[in-house]
Amino acid sequence: MYPGATHSRFSHSIGVFHTARQLMGIIFDEVGQANWNISKANAALAAALVHDVGHGPFSHSFEEVGKRLSLKMAHHEFVSDVLIRDSEIAEPLRDFGSGFPNDVADVIKSEGPSSVYDAVVSSQFDADRLDYIRRDRMMAGSSHGVIDYDWLISNIQVEKISVGVDEQKVSDLQTFVMGPKGIHATEAYILGLFQLYPTIYLHKATRGIEKLFTELMVRVFQLAIDGGDVGLGAGHPLVEFAKDPSSIDRMLCLDDAVIYGALSQFCNSSDAQISELAMRIRDRKVLKCFDVREQVKKGLVGNISGPDLEKATTRISLSVMEKIELWKSTTSNGMILLDKASRSPYKRLDQSKGPLNQIMVRNADGSLTDIAEYSSVVAAIPNFELLRYYFDPENSNAIKALREILDEEIGRGK
């Protein structure tokens, strides 16, 4: 969808490391030399640099292949953990101590931040998000998601918050706090993340290609595992990985270039499904998108409004999906791919990974509050919900059936 967005995870990781250093500088200035924990700081900085080393080709789409086929080496968290603890990446990390690679891996693997140093790497205001919200928007040429990064950074403070159970204080933890002057910039940051979901990350064309890629790789691996001919030589990295998907060495031989290089060979495969999927990706013959939620909302506008519109859209869309899936299971009508996703630009405390994961802001009286409790703007931002179907634009039976199911369910829901 965005041919100019050719930035790599390497450039992103360098940016995350740079941003992490800026955040660490804020921590150092706030806590002072006497309270500075250099071990935690170094582990977090190293984690920021190598946090994405485990991603496979086509990133999250490859992970979906892993989920479908139970391939643990397709999950970037698992691969990152293995590489950081025991590979050539671990060697320079051991210069900081024999156990340092494990410390770095533990920061990345943690379910939630345990200190303000860890929050630099993994939280709702971490170096990763602060880099990709700027980098992806710029490289894609989008005007959505613009944030005032310098103002955000200049208004971050480090404060202690009390943590307890049932109003009983257990301990004090240091965390990032946004000063009063930075609250509107923080709102723009969270709203920017929300805007990037439909315009970049979950754009219908982008997701359509990802769906094709996932189906292609699933079919290739299934056929290769069964000993079938996928159109590649026996020693090709994809075939080698299919034969031994638990091998970290074979996983590391896969990247985007390997996939792109194999596309023309896949196009000539004797397997009709592999050939069709590969040609669609190579020649950008994308599938037609039928956006269920968008169509439902259009059908309801004028009859329902306000918060009730969103609730009705969700309810009717799920009903439409159930009917379509039932129709798919009983009818042979070619390739019809479901795309369902939900993304939250900001999670409240009870949904997330502990208080250090939150964005805290300072009230007028000096007390600290979660941004979702303080800001009506943030509180009003809903999850971005996605429900789409992709199919061959020449498949008239599919569009007819989907439209009939949609109209019937909208009529019932009005």
C-alpha positions as CSV (number, residue, x, y, z in Angstrom):
1,M,0.0,0.0,0.0
2,Y,2.9,2.4,0.8
3,P,5.7,1.6,-1.6
4,G,7.7,4.5,-0.2
5,A,7.6,3.2,3.3
6,T,10.8,1.1,2.9
7,H,12.2,1.7,6.4
8,S,13.5,-1.4,8.1
9,R,13.3,-2.8,11.6
10,F,17.0,-2.0,11.9
11,S,16.4,1.7,11.4
12,H,13.5,1.5,13.8
13,S,15.6,-0.2,16.5
14,I,18.3,2.4,16.2
15,G,15.5,5.0,16.7
16,V,14.1,3.2,19.7
17,F,17.6,3.1,21.2
18,H,18.1,6.8,20.7
19,T,14.7,7.6,22.2
20,A,15.4,5.3,25.1
21,R,18.6,7.2,25.8
22,Q,16.7,10.4,25.9
23,L,14.2,8.9,28.4
24,M,17.0,7.5,30.5
25,G,18.5,11.0,30.6
26,I,15.3,12.2,32.1
27,I,15.4,9.5,34.7
28,F,19.0,10.3,35.6
29,D,18.3,14.0,35.9
30,E,15.3,13.3,38.2
31,V,16.7,10.7,40.5
32,G,20.3,11.9,40.7
33,Q,23.6,10.1,40.7
34,A,23.0,8.6,44.2
35,N,19.8,6.8,43.2
36,W,20.8,5.9,39.7
37,N,20.6,2.2,39.0
38,I,23.1,1.7,36.3
39,S,22.5,-2.1,35.9
40,K,18.8,-1.6,35.3
41,A,19.5,1.3,33.0
42,N,22.0,-0.6,30.9
43,A,19.8,-3.7,30.6
44,A,16.8,-1.5,29.5
45,L,19.0,0.4,26.9
46,A,20.3,-2.9,25.4
47,A,16.7,-4.3,25.4
48,A,15.6,-1.2,23.5
49,L,18.2,-1.9,20.8
50,V,17.5,-5.6,20.3
51,H,13.8,-5.8,21.1
52,D,12.8,-6.7,17.5
53,V,15.6,-9.1,16.5
54,G,13.2,-12.1,16.5
55,H,10.8,-10.9,13.8
56,G,10.5,-13.1,10.8
57,P,9.7,-12.1,7.2
58,F,6.7,-9.9,6.7
59,S,6.6,-9.6,10.5
60,H,3.2,-10.1,12.1
61,S,1.8,-11.8,9.1
62,F,4.5,-14.5,9.5
63,E,3.4,-14.8,13.2
64,E,-0.1,-15.5,12.0
65,V,1.3,-18.4,9.9
66,G,3.0,-19.6,13.1
67,K,-0.2,-19.6,15.0
68,R,-2.1,-21.5,12.3
69,L,0.6,-24.2,12.1
70,S,1.9,-24.1,15.7
71,L,5.4,-23.0,14.7
72,K,7.1,-21.6,17.7
73,M,10.0,-20.2,15.6
74,A,7.5,-17.9,13.9
75,H,6.8,-16.0,17.1
76,H,9.2,-13.1,17.5
77,E,9.1,-13.0,21.3
78,F,10.4,-16.6,21.4
79,V,13.0,-16.1,18.8
80,S,14.2,-12.9,20.4
81,D,14.6,-14.6,23.7
82,V,16.7,-17.4,22.2
83,L,18.9,-15.1,20.2
84,I,19.6,-12.7,23.1
85,R,20.4,-15.4,25.6
86,D,22.5,-17.7,23.4
87,S,23.7,-16.5,20.0
88,E,26.3,-14.1,18.6
89,I,24.1,-11.3,19.9
90,A,24.9,-12.5,23.5
91,E,28.7,-12.2,23.0
92,P,29.0,-8.3,23.1
93,L,26.3,-8.2,25.8
94,R,28.5,-10.4,28.1
95,D,31.1,-7.6,28.1
96,F,28.7,-6.1,30.7
97,G,28.8,-9.3,32.8
98,S,28.2,-12.9,32.2
99,G,24.5,-12.7,33.2
100,F,23.8,-9.5,31.3
101,P,22.2,-11.2,28.2
102,N,19.7,-12.9,30.5
103,D,19.0,-9.5,32.2
104,V,18.3,-8.0,28.8
105,A,16.1,-10.9,27.7
106,D,14.2,-10.8,31.0
107,V,13.3,-7.1,30.4
108,I,11.8,-7.9,27.0
109,K,10.1,-11.1,28.2
110,S,8.5,-9.5,31.2
111,E,4.7,-9.3,31.3
112,G,4.9,-5.7,32.5
113,P,7.4,-3.1,33.7
114,S,8.8,-3.6,37.2
115,S,10.7,-0.3,37.4
116,V,10.7,3.0,35.6
117,Y,13.8,1.7,33.7
118,D,11.8,-1.2,32.3
119,A,8.9,1.3,31.4
120,V,11.3,2.9,28.9
121,V,11.2,-0.4,27.0
122,S,7.7,-1.6,27.5
123,S,4.8,0.6,28.6
124,Q,2.1,2.7,27.0
125,F,4.6,5.5,26.8
126,D,7.8,3.6,25.8
127,A,10.6,4.3,23.4
128,D,9.2,1.8,20.9
129,R,5.8,3.6,20.5
130,L,7.5,7.0,20.5
131,D,9.7,6.0,17.6
132,Y,7.2,4.1,15.4
133,I,4.4,6.6,15.7
134,R,6.8,9.2,14.2
135,R,8.8,7.0,11.8
136,D,5.8,5.1,10.2
137,R,3.8,8.2,9.7
138,M,6.7,10.0,8.0
139,M,7.7,7.1,5.8
140,A,4.2,6.4,4.7
141,G,3.7,10.0,3.8
142,S,0.7,10.4,6.1
143,S,-0.4,13.6,7.9
144,H,-2.3,11.6,10.5
145,G,-0.7,10.8,13.9
146,V,1.5,14.0,14.1
147,I,2.8,14.5,17.7
148,D,4.8,17.2,19.4
149,Y,7.6,14.9,20.5
150,D,10.0,17.6,21.8
151,W,7.2,19.0,23.9
152,L,6.3,15.6,25.3
153,I,9.9,14.8,26.2
154,S,10.4,18.2,27.8
155,N,7.4,17.8,30.1
156,I,8.1,14.3,31.4
157,Q,8.9,14.0,35.1
158,V,9.7,11.0,37.3
159,E,7.7,10.7,40.5
160,K,6.8,8.1,43.1
161,I,3.4,6.5,43.2
162,S,2.0,4.4,46.0
163,V,1.0,0.9,45.1
164,G,-1.2,-1.2,47.4
165,V,-4.0,-3.8,47.7
166,D,-7.4,-2.9,49.1
167,E,-6.3,0.6,50.0
168,Q,-3.4,-0.8,52.0
169,K,-0.1,0.7,50.8
170,V,2.5,-1.9,49.8
171,S,5.3,0.2,48.3
172,D,6.3,3.3,46.4
173,L,7.4,3.0,42.8
174,Q,9.0,5.5,40.5
175,T,7.2,6.1,37.3
176,F,7.0,8.6,34.4
177,V,4.5,11.5,35.1
178,M,3.4,14.0,32.5
179,G,3.5,17.6,33.7
180,P,0.4,19.9,33.3
181,K,1.8,21.6,30.2
182,G,2.2,18.3,28.4
183,I,-1.3,16.9,28.9
184,H,-2.7,18.1,25.5
185,A,0.3,16.7,23.7
186,T,-0.3,13.4,25.5
187,E,-3.9,13.4,24.3
188,A,-2.6,14.0,20.7
189,Y,-0.1,11.1,21.1
190,I,-2.9,8.6,22.1
191,L,-5.3,9.9,19.5
192,G,-2.5,9.7,16.9
193,L,-2.0,6.0,17.6
194,F,-5.8,5.5,17.1
195,Q,-5.6,7.4,13.8
196,L,-2.8,5.2,12.5
197,Y,-4.7,2.0,12.8
198,P,-7.2,2.6,9.9
199,T,-4.8,4.8,7.8
200,I,-1.6,2.7,8.0
201,Y,-1.4,-0.4,10.2
202,L,-4.9,-1.8,9.4
203,H,-5.5,-0.2,6.1
204,K,-7.7,-2.4,3.9
205,A,-5.1,-2.7,1.1
206,T,-2.3,-3.4,3.6
207,R,-4.3,-6.1,5.4
208,G,-5.5,-7.6,2.1
209,I,-1.9,-8.3,1.0
210,E,-1.1,-9.6,4.5
211,K,-4.0,-12.0,4.2
212,L,-2.8,-13.3,0.9
213,F,0.8,-13.7,2.2
214,T,-0.5,-15.7,5.3
215,E,-2.6,-18.0,3.1
216,L,0.4,-18.5,0.7
217,M,2.8,-19.4,3.5
218,V,0.4,-21.7,5.2
219,R,-0.2,-23.6,2.0
220,V,3.5,-23.7,1.2
221,F,4.5,-25.1,4.6
222,Q,1.6,-27.6,4.7
223,L,2.5,-29.0,1.3
224,A,6.3,-29.0,2.0
225,I,5.8,-30.7,5.4
226,D,3.8,-33.4,3.6
227,G,6.6,-33.8,1.0
228,G,4.7,-32.1,-1.8
229,D,6.2,-30.0,-4.6
230,V,5.8,-26.2,-3.9
231,G,7.8,-25.1,-6.9
232,L,11.1,-24.6,-5.1
233,G,14.3,-26.6,-4.9
234,A,14.8,-29.0,-2.1
235,G,17.5,-26.8,-0.5
236,H,15.5,-23.6,-0.6
237,P,15.3,-21.9,2.8
238,L,11.5,-22.1,3.0
239,V,11.6,-25.8,2.3
240,E,14.4,-26.3,4.7
241,F,12.5,-24.5,7.4
242,A,9.3,-26.5,6.7
243,K,11.3,-29.7,7.2
244,D,12.6,-28.6,10.6
245,P,10.6,-25.6,11.9
246,S,12.2,-25.9,15.4
247,S,15.6,-25.0,14.1
248,I,16.7,-21.5,14.9
249,D,19.4,-21.6,12.2
250,R,16.8,-22.3,9.5
251,M,14.5,-19.6,10.9
252,L,17.3,-17.1,10.6
253,C,17.7,-17.9,6.9
254,L,14.3,-16.4,6.2
255,D,13.7,-12.8,5.5
256,D,11.6,-10.6,3.1
257,A,14.1,-11.0,0.3
258,V,13.8,-14.8,0.4
259,I,10.0,-14.5,0.1
260,Y,10.1,-11.9,-2.7
261,G,12.7,-14.0,-4.5
262,A,10.5,-17.1,-4.4
263,L,7.3,-15.4,-5.7
264,S,8.0,-15.9,-9.4
265,Q,8.8,-19.6,-8.7
266,F,5.5,-19.9,-6.7
267,C,3.6,-18.4,-9.6
268,N,4.8,-21.4,-11.7
269,S,3.9,-24.0,-9.1
270,S,1.8,-27.0,-10.1
271,D,-0.3,-26.3,-7.0
272,A,-3.2,-24.0,-8.2
273,Q,-3.6,-22.3,-4.8
274,I,0.0,-21.5,-4.4
275,S,0.2,-20.2,-8.0
276,E,-2.9,-18.0,-7.6
277,L,-1.9,-16.5,-4.3
278,A,1.7,-15.8,-5.5
279,M,0.5,-14.1,-8.7
280,R,-1.9,-11.9,-6.7
281,I,0.9,-10.7,-4.4
282,R,3.5,-10.3,-7.2
283,D,1.2,-8.5,-9.6
284,R,-0.8,-6.6,-6.9
285,K,-4.1,-8.2,-8.0
286,V,-5.6,-7.5,-4.6
287,L,-8.8,-9.0,-3.4
288,K,-12.0,-7.0,-3.1
289,C,-12.6,-5.7,0.5
290,F,-16.1,-6.0,2.0
291,D,-16.0,-3.9,5.2
292,V,-18.8,-5.3,7.4
293,R,-18.6,-2.7,10.2
294,E,-18.4,0.2,7.7
295,Q,-21.4,-1.1,5.8
296,V,-23.4,-1.8,8.9
297,K,-22.8,1.7,10.3
298,K,-23.8,3.3,7.0
299,G,-27.0,1.3,7.1
300,L,-27.8,2.4,10.6
301,V,-27.0,6.1,10.4
302,G,-30.3,8.1,10.5
303,N,-32.0,5.5,12.6
304,I,-29.5,5.2,15.5
305,S,-26.9,7.8,16.7
306,G,-24.4,8.5,19.5
307,P,-23.0,5.7,21.7
308,D,-25.9,3.5,20.7
309,L,-24.7,3.5,17.1
310,E,-21.3,2.0,18.0
311,K,-23.0,-0.7,20.2
312,A,-25.5,-1.6,17.5
313,T,-22.7,-1.7,14.9
314,T,-20.7,-4.1,16.9
315,R,-23.7,-6.3,17.7
316,I,-25.0,-6.5,14.1
317,S,-21.5,-6.9,12.7
318,L,-20.9,-10.0,14.8
319,S,-24.3,-11.4,13.7
320,V,-23.4,-10.8,10.1
321,M,-20.0,-12.6,10.6
322,E,-21.8,-15.6,12.1
323,K,-24.1,-15.9,9.2
324,I,-21.3,-15.4,6.6
325,E,-19.2,-18.1,8.3
326,L,-22.2,-20.5,8.3
327,W,-22.7,-19.7,4.6
328,K,-19.0,-20.3,3.9
329,S,-19.1,-23.7,5.6
330,T,-22.0,-24.9,3.6
331,T,-21.2,-23.4,0.2
332,S,-18.2,-23.7,-2.1
333,N,-17.6,-20.2,-3.4
334,G,-13.8,-19.8,-3.8
335,M,-11.4,-17.9,-1.5
336,I,-13.2,-15.6,1.0
337,L,-10.9,-14.5,3.8
338,L,-12.0,-13.1,7.2
339,D,-10.1,-10.2,8.8
340,K,-11.1,-9.5,12.4
341,A,-9.1,-7.4,14.8
342,S,-9.3,-5.0,17.7
343,R,-6.8,-2.4,18.8
344,S,-6.8,-0.2,21.9
345,P,-4.7,3.0,21.7
346,Y,-4.7,3.3,25.5
347,K,-5.7,0.7,28.1
348,R,-7.0,1.6,31.5
349,L,-5.2,0.3,34.6
350,D,-7.5,-2.7,35.1
351,Q,-6.8,-3.8,31.5
352,S,-3.1,-3.4,31.4
353,K,0.2,-4.6,33.0
354,G,0.3,-2.7,36.3
355,P,0.7,1.0,37.3
356,L,4.1,1.5,35.6
357,N,2.5,0.7,32.3
358,Q,0.1,3.7,32.6
359,I,0.6,7.4,31.6
360,M,0.2,9.4,34.8
361,V,-0.6,13.1,34.8
362,R,-0.3,15.7,37.6
363,N,-3.5,17.3,38.8
364,A,-3.8,20.9,39.9
365,D,-3.6,19.9,43.6
366,G,-0.4,17.9,42.9
367,S,-2.0,14.5,43.0
368,L,-1.4,11.9,40.2
369,T,-4.1,10.5,38.0
370,D,-4.2,8.1,35.1
371,I,-4.6,10.0,31.8
372,A,-7.8,8.1,31.0
373,E,-9.3,9.4,34.3
374,Y,-8.1,12.9,33.8
375,S,-8.8,13.5,30.1
376,S,-12.3,13.3,28.6
377,V,-10.6,13.1,25.2
378,V,-8.7,9.9,26.1
379,A,-11.7,8.5,27.9
380,A,-13.8,8.9,24.8
381,I,-11.4,7.2,22.4
382,P,-12.9,3.7,21.6
383,N,-11.1,0.6,20.6
384,F,-10.6,0.4,16.9
385,E,-12.7,-2.6,15.8
386,L,-12.2,-4.3,12.4
387,L,-14.3,-6.8,10.6
388,R,-13.8,-7.3,6.9
389,Y,-14.0,-10.0,4.2
390,Y,-11.7,-10.3,1.2
391,F,-12.7,-12.2,-2.0
392,D,-12.0,-12.3,-5.8
393,P,-13.7,-9.2,-7.3
394,E,-15.0,-11.4,-10.1
395,N,-16.8,-13.6,-7.6
396,S,-20.3,-12.3,-8.1
397,N,-21.8,-15.0,-6.0
398,A,-19.8,-13.9,-3.0
399,I,-20.7,-10.2,-3.2
400,K,-24.4,-11.1,-3.7
401,A,-24.5,-13.4,-0.7
402,L,-22.5,-11.0,1.6
403,R,-24.8,-8.1,0.6
404,E,-28.0,-10.2,1.2
405,I,-26.8,-11.3,4.7
406,L,-25.8,-7.8,5.6
407,D,-29.1,-6.2,4.5
408,E,-31.1,-8.8,6.3
409,E,-29.2,-8.3,9.6
410,I,-29.3,-4.5,9.4
411,G,-33.1,-4.7,8.8
412,R,-33.5,-6.9,11.9
413,G,-31.3,-4.5,14.0
414,K,-33.0,-1.2,13.2
